[in-house]
């Protein structure tokens, strides 16, 4: 996705790898919501516009997940790809640090969050639709 398409979105989802950002965006698109996502990758800066737009731009939603659940998902992913080791990708300590950094980012920017640890894509999308509805109702 390019930055221009994200600026025109209704909602932008942020989250670490394997938090179901893309499937949730597809589900939202089927509900006529313009949704985009930005993966949070350690050491990779966010697009400049994201932290500067405030309430004027798209609704930004951080997808949170427990470290235990994320390690489980990532290890399963590695098994499905027939990979034994992917460095820090499924390392518990590295995952905890990655999640802590993401949560601090969400809090610092006062972005709404949804915990996807035990939610289906449909449940996550329903939560995002509720947040969009609340935002539009207060605008």
N, C-alpha and C positions, 0 to 999 in steps of 0.2 A: 504494500500500500504506500502511496506517496502522501506527503504531508498535506497537500491541498485536499485530498479526499477525506482525510481525518478531520480537518477543520470544518468541513461541511457535514460531518456525522451528527447524529442525534446523541450517540453515546460512544465513548471510547473505553474499552476494557484494558486494564493493566494487570499483569500478574507474572509470576515466575513461570518457567516452563512446566507444562503438564497441569495447568489449572483450568483447562477446557475453554480457553479464550476463543479460539476459532470455532469450535462447534456451537458455542453460545452465540457468537456473532451470526452464524448461518441460521440458527433458530430464530434469532431476532429479525433477521432480514426477511424470513418467511412471514413475519408478523408486521411487515412494512416499516421496520425500524432501521434507519441507516446506522449501522454499527461497524466500528473498526476496533482493532486491538494493537497494542504495543507490548511486546515481550520485555520483561525486566531481566536483563542479563548483567551480572556483575561486571563492572568495569566499562560498560557501554552507556554513554549518556543518553538521556531522554531528548526528544526533539525540543528545541528552545521554546516553541510556542506553548507547550503543554503546561508549564508551571507559570506562565504569564497571562493566560487568558481569563482566569477567575471564573465568575458566573456567566460571562458573556458567551462562551463557547459551548461545545458539547458537554453533556454530563460525563464526568470521569468517574469510573467505578473501579476500585481495586478489588481484585479477587484474592482473598486470603485462604490459606490452607494450613492445617497442622503439619508440623515437620514429620511426624510419624506416618501420616497418610501419604504425604508427598514422597517420602522415601519408598514406601510400599508401591506406589504407582510407578515411580521411576525404575525401581528394580524389576517390576513386571514388564515394563517397556523394554528394558535391556534384554530380558529373557526372550521376549518376542522377536527381538532383532538378532538373537544368538550372539550377544555380546556379554562377556563376563565382567569387564571392568570399563568404566567410563570416567575414571578419575574422580573428581569431586561431584559429578552429576548425581550420584546416589549415596554419597558419603554423608552420614547423619550430621556430623558437625558442620560440614560445608552447607548442607541444606538448611540447618537451623540459622546459620549466619545469613544466608540468602533471604530467608523469610523475614528475619529481623530487619534487614535493610529495606525490604519491600514495605513492611509495616510502618517503619519510621517515615518512609517517603509518603505513604498514604496519610499518616497523621500530620506530618509537616504541612502538607498541602490541603488538609481538611477535606480530602476526597472521601466520598461514601465508599463503604466496603461491604462485601458479602463473603461470608465464610463458605467455601465450596467443599470443605473437607468431606462432608457426607451428603452432598446435594447432587441431584441429577442435573443435566443441562437444562431440562425443562423447569426445574425448581429455581435454578439460578436465573434463567431468563424471566421467570415470573417475578422474582425479586427486583430485577432491573426494570421491568415494565412498571412495577409499583413506584420505584424511585423516579422514573420519568414522569409518571402521572402526578406525583407529589410536586415535582419541580414545576411542571406546567400549570398546576393548580395555584401555585404561589406566585407565578410570574405575572 
